[in-house]
Amino acid sequence: MDHGSLTQYIGKKVKLVLDNGFWYKAKILDVNEDSVTFIELKGNTVSVHPSVIMVIEEVSE
């Protein structure tokens, strides 16, 4: 995905599916051209390139 379409999710809880099959329920912290940074529910902070995100959907609290 391009970073521009991901900025609407900053500060929201989402489910992310990556191109390697991994998925996360996480809160998006920051989005830029080179990375999407999020904190997963386990408390780990993760950064990935926007191009590896295949699906993103907002989830309820």
mmCIF file of the N, C-alpha and C atoms, coordinates in Angstrom:
data_MODEL
# 
_entry.id   MODEL 
# 
loop_
_atom_site.group_PDB 
_atom_site.id 
_atom_site.type_symbol 
_atom_site.label_atom_id 
_atom_site.label_alt_id 
_atom_site.label_comp_id 
_atom_site.label_asym_id 
_atom_site.label_entity_id 
_atom_site.label_seq_id 
_atom_site.pdbx_PDB_ins_code 
_atom_site.Cartn_x 
_atom_site.Cartn_y 
_atom_site.Cartn_z 
_atom_site.occupancy 
_atom_site.B_iso_or_equiv 
_atom_site.pdbx_formal_charge 
_atom_site.auth_seq_id 
_atom_site.auth_comp_id 
_atom_site.auth_asym_id 
_atom_site.auth_atom_id 
_atom_site.pdbx_PDB_model_num 
ATOM 1   N N  . MET A 1 1  ? 0.852   -1.177  0.000  1.00 0.00 ? 1  MET A N  1 
ATOM 2   C CA . MET A 1 1  ? 0.000   0.000   0.000  1.00 0.00 ? 1  MET A CA 1 
ATOM 3   C C  . MET A 1 1  ? 0.895   1.236   0.000  1.00 0.00 ? 1  MET A C  1 
ATOM 4   N N  . ASP A 1 2  ? 0.361   2.320   -0.512 1.00 0.00 ? 2  ASP A N  1 
ATOM 5   C CA . ASP A 1 2  ? 1.156   3.539   -0.467 1.00 0.00 ? 2  ASP A CA 1 
ATOM 6   C C  . ASP A 1 2  ? 0.917   4.249   0.863  1.00 0.00 ? 2  ASP A C  1 
ATOM 7   N N  . HIS A 1 3  ? 1.931   4.973   1.312  1.00 0.00 ? 3  HIS A N  1 
ATOM 8   C CA . HIS A 1 3  ? 1.854   5.578   2.643  1.00 0.00 ? 3  HIS A CA 1 
ATOM 9   C C  . HIS A 1 3  ? 0.725   6.593   2.746  1.00 0.00 ? 3  HIS A C  1 
ATOM 10  N N  . GLY A 1 4  ? 0.368   7.246   1.657  1.00 0.00 ? 4  GLY A N  1 
ATOM 11  C CA . GLY A 1 4  ? -0.696  8.248   1.696  1.00 0.00 ? 4  GLY A CA 1 
ATOM 12  C C  . GLY A 1 4  ? -2.036  7.674   2.114  1.00 0.00 ? 4  GLY A C  1 
ATOM 13  N N  . SER A 1 5  ? -2.331  6.458   1.667  1.00 0.00 ? 5  SER A N  1 
ATOM 14  C CA . SER A 1 5  ? -3.611  5.841   2.026  1.00 0.00 ? 5  SER A CA 1 
ATOM 15  C C  . SER A 1 5  ? -3.609  5.297   3.449  1.00 0.00 ? 5  SER A C  1 
ATOM 16  N N  . LEU A 1 6  ? -2.439  5.211   4.069  1.00 0.00 ? 6  LEU A N  1 
ATOM 17  C CA . LEU A 1 6  ? -2.334  4.664   5.423  1.00 0.00 ? 6  LEU A CA 1 
ATOM 18  C C  . LEU A 1 6  ? -2.391  5.736   6.507  1.00 0.00 ? 6  LEU A C  1 
ATOM 19  N N  . THR A 1 7  ? -2.189  6.994   6.146  1.00 0.00 ? 7  THR A N  1 
ATOM 20  C CA . THR A 1 7  ? -2.144  8.054   7.160  1.00 0.00 ? 7  THR A CA 1 
ATOM 21  C C  . THR A 1 7  ? -3.458  8.200   7.915  1.00 0.00 ? 7  THR A C  1 
ATOM 22  N N  . GLN A 1 8  ? -4.573  7.825   7.302  1.00 0.00 ? 8  GLN A N  1 
ATOM 23  C CA . GLN A 1 8  ? -5.868  7.921   7.977  1.00 0.00 ? 8  GLN A CA 1 
ATOM 24  C C  . GLN A 1 8  ? -5.971  6.999   9.193  1.00 0.00 ? 8  GLN A C  1 
ATOM 25  N N  . TYR A 1 9  ? -5.068  6.033   9.312  1.00 0.00 ? 9  TYR A N  1 
ATOM 26  C CA . TYR A 1 9  ? -5.116  5.071   10.413 1.00 0.00 ? 9  TYR A CA 1 
ATOM 27  C C  . TYR A 1 9  ? -4.230  5.450   11.600 1.00 0.00 ? 9  TYR A C  1 
ATOM 28  N N  . ILE A 1 10 ? -3.499  6.553   11.521 1.00 0.00 ? 10 ILE A N  1 
ATOM 29  C CA . ILE A 1 10 ? -2.628  6.956   12.628 1.00 0.00 ? 10 ILE A CA 1 
ATOM 30  C C  . ILE A 1 10 ? -3.467  7.158   13.888 1.00 0.00 ? 10 ILE A C  1 
ATOM 31  N N  . GLY A 1 11 ? -3.048  6.513   14.979 1.00 0.00 ? 11 GLY A N  1 
ATOM 32  C CA . GLY A 1 11 ? -3.746  6.612   16.257 1.00 0.00 ? 11 GLY A CA 1 
ATOM 33  C C  . GLY A 1 11 ? -4.900  5.647   16.416 1.00 0.00 ? 11 GLY A C  1 
ATOM 34  N N  . LYS A 1 12 ? -5.164  4.833   15.397 1.00 0.00 ? 12 LYS A N  1 
ATOM 35  C CA . LYS A 1 12 ? -6.296  3.903   15.443 1.00 0.00 ? 12 LYS A CA 1 
ATOM 36  C C  . LYS A 1 12 ? -5.811  2.472   15.600 1.00 0.00 ? 12 LYS A C  1 
ATOM 37  N N  . LYS A 1 13 ? -6.702  1.636   16.152 1.00 0.00 ? 13 LYS A N  1 
ATOM 38  C CA . LYS A 1 13 ? -6.410  0.209   16.258 1.00 0.00 ? 13 LYS A CA 1 
ATOM 39  C C  . LYS A 1 13 ? -6.853  -0.463  14.971 1.00 0.00 ? 13 LYS A C  1 
ATOM 40  N N  . VAL A 1 14 ? -5.963  -1.279  14.428 1.00 0.00 ? 14 VAL A N  1 
ATOM 41  C CA . VAL A 1 14 ? -6.209  -1.917  13.140 1.00 0.00 ? 14 VAL A CA 1 
ATOM 42  C C  . VAL A 1 14 ? -5.746  -3.372  13.160 1.00 0.00 ? 14 VAL A C  1 
ATOM 43  N N  . LYS A 1 15 ? -6.190  -4.110  12.154 1.00 0.00 ? 15 LYS A N  1 
ATOM 44  C CA . LYS A 1 15 ? -5.633  -5.428  11.864 1.00 0.00 ? 15 LYS A CA 1 
ATOM 45  C C  . LYS A 1 15 ? -4.841  -5.265  10.575 1.00 0.00 ? 15 LYS A C  1 
ATOM 46  N N  . LEU A 1 16 ? -3.574  -5.651  10.612 1.00 0.00 ? 16 LEU A N  1 
ATOM 47  C CA . LEU A 1 16 ? -2.677  -5.567  9.460  1.00 0.00 ? 16 LEU A CA 1 
ATOM 48  C C  . LEU A 1 16 ? -2.346  -6.971  8.979  1.00 0.00 ? 16 LEU A C  1 
ATOM 49  N N  . VAL A 1 17 ? -2.401  -7.195  7.679  1.00 0.00 ? 17 VAL A N  1 
ATOM 50  C CA . VAL A 1 17 ? -1.942  -8.450  7.097  1.00 0.00 ? 17 VAL A CA 1 
ATOM 51  C C  . VAL A 1 17 ? -0.777  -8.107  6.174  1.00 0.00 ? 17 VAL A C  1 
ATOM 52  N N  . LEU A 1 18 ? 0.362   -8.766  6.418  1.00 0.00 ? 18 LEU A N  1 
ATOM 53  C CA . LEU A 1 18 ? 1.570   -8.495  5.638  1.00 0.00 ? 18 LEU A CA 1 
ATOM 54  C C  . LEU A 1 18 ? 1.726   -9.504  4.509  1.00 0.00 ? 18 LEU A C  1 
ATOM 55  N N  . ASP A 1 19 ? 2.580   -9.192  3.553  1.00 0.00 ? 19 ASP A N  1 
ATOM 56  C CA . ASP A 1 19 ? 2.760   -10.060 2.386  1.00 0.00 ? 19 ASP A CA 1 
ATOM 57  C C  . ASP A 1 19 ? 3.389   -11.411 2.717  1.00 0.00 ? 19 ASP A C  1 
ATOM 58  N N  . ASN A 1 20 ? 3.973   -11.553 3.892  1.00 0.00 ? 20 ASN A N  1 
ATOM 59  C CA . ASN A 1 20 ? 4.558   -12.836 4.301  1.00 0.00 ? 20 ASN A CA 1 
ATOM 60  C C  . ASN A 1 20 ? 3.566   -13.707 5.071  1.00 0.00 ? 20 ASN A C  1 
ATOM 61  N N  . GLY A 1 21 ? 2.305   -13.240 5.193  1.00 0.00 ? 21 GLY A N  1 
ATOM 62  C CA . GLY A 1 21 ? 1.273   -14.013 5.874  1.00 0.00 ? 21 GLY A CA 1 
ATOM 63  C C  . GLY A 1 21 ? 1.085   -13.654 7.333  1.00 0.00 ? 21 GLY A C  1 
ATOM 64  N N  . PHE A 1 22 ? 2.027   -12.953 7.924  1.00 0.00 ? 22 PHE A N  1 
ATOM 65  C CA . PHE A 1 22 ? 1.871   -12.524 9.315  1.00 0.00 ? 22 PHE A CA 1 
ATOM 66  C C  . PHE A 1 22 ? 0.782   -11.467 9.407  1.00 0.00 ? 22 PHE A C  1 
ATOM 67  N N  . TRP A 1 23 ? 0.094   -11.454 10.540 1.00 0.00 ? 23 TRP A N  1 
ATOM 68  C CA . TRP A 1 23 ? -0.888  -10.400 10.774 1.00 0.00 ? 23 TRP A CA 1 
ATOM 69  C C  . TRP A 1 23 ? -0.751  -9.913  12.202 1.00 0.00 ? 23 TRP A C  1 
ATOM 70  N N  . TYR A 1 24 ? -1.154  -8.701  12.412 1.00 0.00 ? 24 TYR A N  1 
ATOM 71  C CA . TYR A 1 24 ? -1.050  -8.051  13.718 1.00 0.00 ? 24 TYR A CA 1 
ATOM 72  C C  . TYR A 1 24 ? -2.330  -7.288  14.012 1.00 0.00 ? 24 TYR A C  1 
ATOM 73  N N  . LYS A 1 25 ? -2.717  -7.282  15.270 1.00 0.00 ? 25 LYS A N  1 
ATOM 74  C CA . LYS A 1 25 ? -3.662  -6.284  15.753 1.00 0.00 ? 25 LYS A CA 1 
ATOM 75  C C  . LYS A 1 25 ? -2.789  -5.266  16.453 1.00 0.00 ? 25 LYS A C  1 
ATOM 76  N N  . ALA A 1 26 ? -2.919  -4.016  16.056 1.00 0.00 ? 26 ALA A N  1 
ATOM 77  C CA . ALA A 1 26 ? -1.954  -3.016  16.501 1.00 0.00 ? 26 ALA A CA 1 
ATOM 78  C C  . ALA A 1 26 ? -2.553  -1.621  16.461 1.00 0.00 ? 26 ALA A C  1 
ATOM 79  N N  . LYS A 1 27 ? -1.821  -0.680  17.069 1.00 0.00 ? 27 LYS A N  1 
ATOM 80  C CA . LYS A 1 27 ? -2.166  0.735   16.995 1.00 0.00 ? 27 LYS A CA 1 
ATOM 81  C C  . LYS A 1 27 ? -1.098  1.420   16.156 1.00 0.00 ? 27 LYS A C  1 
ATOM 82  N N  . ILE A 1 28 ? -1.526  2.106   15.104 1.00 0.00 ? 28 ILE A N  1 
ATOM 83  C CA . ILE A 1 28 ? -0.594  2.786   14.212 1.00 0.00 ? 28 ILE A CA 1 
ATOM 84  C C  . ILE A 1 28 ? -0.051  4.028   14.909 1.00 0.00 ? 28 ILE A C  1 
ATOM 85  N N  . LEU A 1 29 ? 1.270   4.134   14.985 1.00 0.00 ? 29 LEU A N  1 
ATOM 86  C CA . LEU A 1 29 ? 1.917   5.275   15.627 1.00 0.00 ? 29 LEU A CA 1 
ATOM 87  C C  . LEU A 1 29 ? 2.357   6.333   14.626 1.00 0.00 ? 29 LEU A C  1 
ATOM 88  N N  . ASP A 1 30 ? 2.896   5.893   13.471 1.00 0.00 ? 30 ASP A N  1 
ATOM 89  C CA . ASP A 1 30 ? 3.439   6.849   12.507 1.00 0.00 ? 30 ASP A CA 1 
ATOM 90  C C  . ASP A 1 30 ? 3.461   6.218   11.121 1.00 0.00 ? 30 ASP A C  1 
ATOM 91  N N  . VAL A 1 31 ? 3.274   7.061   10.111 1.00 0.00 ? 31 VAL A N  1 
ATOM 92  C CA . VAL A 1 31 ? 3.339   6.612   8.721  1.00 0.00 ? 31 VAL A CA 1 
ATOM 93  C C  . VAL A 1 31 ? 4.177   7.623   7.943  1.00 0.00 ? 31 VAL A C  1 
ATOM 94  N N  . ASN A 1 32 ? 5.151   7.117   7.186  1.00 0.00 ? 32 ASN A N  1 
ATOM 95  C CA . ASN A 1 32 ? 5.881   7.979   6.251  1.00 0.00 ? 32 ASN A CA 1 
ATOM 96  C C  . ASN A 1 32 ? 6.211   7.167   5.005  1.00 0.00 ? 32 ASN A C  1 
ATOM 97  N N  . GLU A 1 33 ? 6.936   7.750   4.067  1.00 0.00 ? 33 GLU A N  1 
ATOM 98  C CA . GLU A 1 33 ? 7.222   7.077   2.796  1.00 0.00 ? 33 GLU A CA 1 
ATOM 99  C C  . GLU A 1 33 ? 7.983   5.774   2.967  1.00 0.00 ? 33 GLU A C  1 
ATOM 100 N N  . ASP A 1 34 ? 8.813   5.692   4.006  1.00 0.00 ? 34 ASP A N  1 
ATOM 101 C CA . ASP A 1 34 ? 9.689   4.537   4.179  1.00 0.00 ? 34 ASP A CA 1 
ATOM 102 C C  . ASP A 1 34 ? 9.224   3.519   5.202  1.00 0.00 ? 34 ASP A C  1 
ATOM 103 N N  . SER A 1 35 ? 8.292   3.907   6.091  1.00 0.00 ? 35 SER A N  1 
ATOM 104 C CA . SER A 1 35 ? 7.898   2.953   7.127  1.00 0.00 ? 35 SER A CA 1 
ATOM 105 C C  . SER A 1 35 ? 6.533   3.269   7.719  1.00 0.00 ? 35 SER A C  1 
ATOM 106 N N  . VAL A 1 36 ? 5.926   2.205   8.202  1.00 0.00 ? 36 VAL A N  1 
ATOM 107 C CA . VAL A 1 36 ? 4.718   2.299   9.020  1.00 0.00 ? 36 VAL A CA 1 
ATOM 108 C C  . VAL A 1 36 ? 5.122   1.741   10.373 1.00 0.00 ? 36 VAL A C  1 
ATOM 109 N N  . THR A 1 37 ? 4.991   2.528   11.418 1.00 0.00 ? 37 THR A N  1 
ATOM 110 C CA . THR A 1 37 ? 5.375   2.106   12.758 1.00 0.00 ? 37 THR A CA 1 
ATOM 111 C C  . THR A 1 37 ? 4.119   1.889   13.572 1.00 0.00 ? 37 THR A C  1 
ATOM 112 N N  . PHE A 1 38 ? 4.075   0.733   14.242 1.00 0.00 ? 38 PHE A N  1 
ATOM 113 C CA . PHE A 1 38 ? 2.910   0.415   15.057 1.00 0.00 ? 38 PHE A CA 1 
ATOM 114 C C  . PHE A 1 38 ? 3.334   -0.323  16.303 1.00 0.00 ? 38 PHE A C  1 
ATOM 115 N N  . ILE A 1 39 ? 2.455   -0.314  17.289 1.00 0.00 ? 39 ILE A N  1 
ATOM 116 C CA . ILE A 1 39 ? 2.694   -1.073  18.513 1.00 0.00 ? 39 ILE A CA 1 
ATOM 117 C C  . ILE A 1 39 ? 1.661   -2.188  18.545 1.00 0.00 ? 39 ILE A C  1 
ATOM 118 N N  . GLU A 1 40 ? 2.168   -3.429  18.562 1.00 0.00 ? 40 GLU A N  1 
ATOM 119 C CA . GLU A 1 40 ? 1.257   -4.565  18.583 1.00 0.00 ? 40 GLU A CA 1 
ATOM 120 C C  . GLU A 1 40 ? 0.707   -4.753  19.989 1.00 0.00 ? 40 GLU A C  1 
ATOM 121 N N  . LEU A 1 41 ? -0.343  -5.545  20.107 1.00 0.00 ? 41 LEU A N  1 
ATOM 122 C CA . LEU A 1 41 ? -1.016  -5.709  21.389 1.00 0.00 ? 41 LEU A CA 1 
ATOM 123 C C  . LEU A 1 41 ? -0.110  -6.294  22.463 1.00 0.00 ? 41 LEU A C  1 
ATOM 124 N N  . LYS A 1 42 ? 0.948   -7.010  22.070 1.00 0.00 ? 42 LYS A N  1 
ATOM 125 C CA . LYS A 1 42 ? 1.896   -7.562  23.040 1.00 0.00 ? 42 LYS A CA 1 
ATOM 126 C C  . LYS A 1 42 ? 2.822   -6.492  23.599 1.00 0.00 ? 42 LYS A C  1 
ATOM 127 N N  . GLY A 1 43 ? 2.791   -5.290  23.005 1.00 0.00 ? 43 GLY A N  1 
ATOM 128 C CA . GLY A 1 43 ? 3.617   -4.195  23.489 1.00 0.00 ? 43 GLY A CA 1 
ATOM 129 C C  . GLY A 1 43 ? 4.876   -3.938  22.692 1.00 0.00 ? 43 GLY A C  1 
ATOM 130 N N  . ASN A 1 44 ? 5.142   -4.753  21.678 1.00 0.00 ? 44 ASN A N  1 
ATOM 131 C CA . ASN A 1 44 ? 6.331   -4.559  20.849 1.00 0.00 ? 44 ASN A CA 1 
ATOM 132 C C  . ASN A 1 44 ? 6.079   -3.495  19.790 1.00 0.00 ? 44 ASN A C  1 
ATOM 133 N N  . THR A 1 45 ? 7.057   -2.641  19.563 1.00 0.00 ? 45 THR A N  1 
ATOM 134 C CA . THR A 1 45 ? 6.970   -1.654  18.490 1.00 0.00 ? 45 THR A CA 1 
ATOM 135 C C  . THR A 1 45 ? 7.601   -2.258  17.241 1.00 0.00 ? 45 THR A C  1 
ATOM 136 N N  . VAL A 1 46 ? 6.888   -2.154  16.127 1.00 0.00 ? 46 VAL A N  1 
ATOM 137 C CA . VAL A 1 46 ? 7.319   -2.760  14.868 1.00 0.00 ? 46 VAL A CA 1 
ATOM 138 C C  . VAL A 1 46 ? 7.250   -1.706  13.769 1.00 0.00 ? 46 VAL A C  1 
ATOM 139 N N  . SER A 1 47 ? 8.217   -1.731  12.858 1.00 0.00 ? 47 SER A N  1 
ATOM 140 C CA . SER A 1 47 ? 8.184   -0.871  11.671 1.00 0.00 ? 47 SER A CA 1 
ATOM 141 C C  . SER A 1 47 ? 8.304   -1.750  10.434 1.00 0.00 ? 47 SER A C  1 
ATOM 142 N N  . VAL A 1 48 ? 7.466   -1.485  9.445  1.00 0.00 ? 48 VAL A N  1 
ATOM 143 C CA . VAL A 1 48 ? 7.520   -2.209  8.175  1.00 0.00 ? 48 VAL A CA 1 
ATOM 144 C C  . VAL A 1 48 ? 7.410   -1.197  7.039  1.00 0.00 ? 48 VAL A C  1 
ATOM 145 N N  . HIS A 1 49 ? 7.858   -1.586  5.868  1.00 0.00 ? 49 HIS A N  1 
ATOM 146 C CA . HIS A 1 49 ? 7.704   -0.728  4.691  1.00 0.00 ? 49 HIS A CA 1 
ATOM 147 C C  . HIS A 1 49 ? 6.233   -0.793  4.257  1.00 0.00 ? 49 HIS A C  1 
ATOM 148 N N  . PRO A 1 50 ? 5.652   0.330   3.860  1.00 0.00 ? 50 PRO A N  1 
ATOM 149 C CA . PRO A 1 50 ? 4.237   0.335   3.463  1.00 0.00 ? 50 PRO A CA 1 
ATOM 150 C C  . PRO A 1 50 ? 3.898   -0.685  2.376  1.00 0.00 ? 50 PRO A C  1 
ATOM 151 N N  . SER A 1 51 ? 4.843   -1.018  1.514  1.00 0.00 ? 51 SER A N  1 
ATOM 152 C CA . SER A 1 51 ? 4.564   -1.939  0.409  1.00 0.00 ? 51 SER A CA 1 
ATOM 153 C C  . SER A 1 51 ? 4.300   -3.372  0.863  1.00 0.00 ? 51 SER A C  1 
ATOM 154 N N  . VAL A 1 52 ? 4.685   -3.742  2.081  1.00 0.00 ? 52 VAL A N  1 
ATOM 155 C CA . VAL A 1 52 ? 4.454   -5.117  2.547  1.00 0.00 ? 52 VAL A CA 1 
ATOM 156 C C  . VAL A 1 52 ? 3.078   -5.293  3.183  1.00 0.00 ? 52 VAL A C  1 
ATOM 157 N N  . ILE A 1 53 ? 2.336   -4.211  3.365  1.00 0.00 ? 53 ILE A N  1 
ATOM 158 C CA . ILE A 1 53 ? 0.996   -4.307  3.944  1.00 0.00 ? 53 ILE A CA 1 
ATOM 159 C C  . ILE A 1 53 ? 0.011   -4.638  2.831  1.00 0.00 ? 53 ILE A C  1 
ATOM 160 N N  . MET A 1 54 ? -0.629  -5.806  2.948  1.00 0.00 ? 54 MET A N  1 
ATOM 161 C CA . MET A 1 54 ? -1.584  -6.254  1.940  1.00 0.00 ? 54 MET A CA 1 
ATOM 162 C C  . MET A 1 54 ? -3.010  -5.823  2.281  1.00 0.00 ? 54 MET A C  1 
ATOM 163 N N  . VAL A 1 55 ? -3.349  -5.894  3.571  1.00 0.00 ? 55 VAL A N  1 
ATOM 164 C CA . VAL A 1 55 ? -4.703  -5.560  4.030  1.00 0.00 ? 55 VAL A CA 1 
ATOM 165 C C  . VAL A 1 55 ? -4.583  -4.776  5.324  1.00 0.00 ? 55 VAL A C  1 
ATOM 166 N N  . ILE A 1 56 ? -5.404  -3.753  5.457  1.00 0.00 ? 56 ILE A N  1 
ATOM 167 C CA . ILE A 1 56 ? -5.506  -3.033  6.722  1.00 0.00 ? 56 ILE A CA 1 
ATOM 168 C C  . ILE A 1 56 ? -6.976  -2.734  6.946  1.00 0.00 ? 56 ILE A C  1 
ATOM 169 N N  . GLU A 1 57 ? -7.441  -2.999  8.150  1.00 0.00 ? 57 GLU A N  1 
ATOM 170 C CA . GLU A 1 57 ? -8.829  -2.683  8.481  1.00 0.00 ? 57 GLU A CA 1 
ATOM 171 C C  . GLU A 1 57 ? -8.901  -2.220  9.922  1.00 0.00 ? 57 GLU A C  1 
ATOM 172 N N  . GLU A 1 58 ? -9.740  -1.226  10.153 1.00 0.00 ? 58 GLU A N  1 
ATOM 173 C CA . GLU A 1 58 ? -9.910  -0.692  11.496 1.00 0.00 ? 58 GLU A CA 1 
ATOM 174 C C  . GLU A 1 58 ? -10.714 -1.687  12.321 1.00 0.00 ? 58 GLU A C  1 
ATOM 175 N N  . VAL A 1 59 ? -10.334 -1.859  13.583 1.00 0.00 ? 59 VAL A N  1 
ATOM 176 C CA . VAL A 1 59 ? -11.059 -2.751  14.485 1.00 0.00 ? 59 VAL A CA 1 
ATOM 177 C C  . VAL A 1 59 ? -11.570 -1.953  15.673 1.00 0.00 ? 59 VAL A C  1 
ATOM 178 N N  . SER A 1 60 ? -12.637 -2.456  16.277 1.00 0.00 ? 60 SER A N  1 
ATOM 179 C CA . SER A 1 60 ? -13.191 -1.761  17.440 1.00 0.00 ? 60 SER A CA 1 
ATOM 180 C C  . SER A 1 60 ? -12.340 -2.049  18.664 1.00 0.00 ? 60 SER A C  1 
ATOM 181 N N  . GLU A 1 61 ? -12.471 -1.209  19.646 1.00 0.00 ? 61 GLU A N  1 
ATOM 182 C CA . GLU A 1 61 ? -11.684 -1.308  20.886 1.00 0.00 ? 61 GLU A CA 1 
ATOM 183 C C  . GLU A 1 61 ? -11.940 -2.614  21.596 1.00 0.00 ? 61 GLU A C  1 
# 
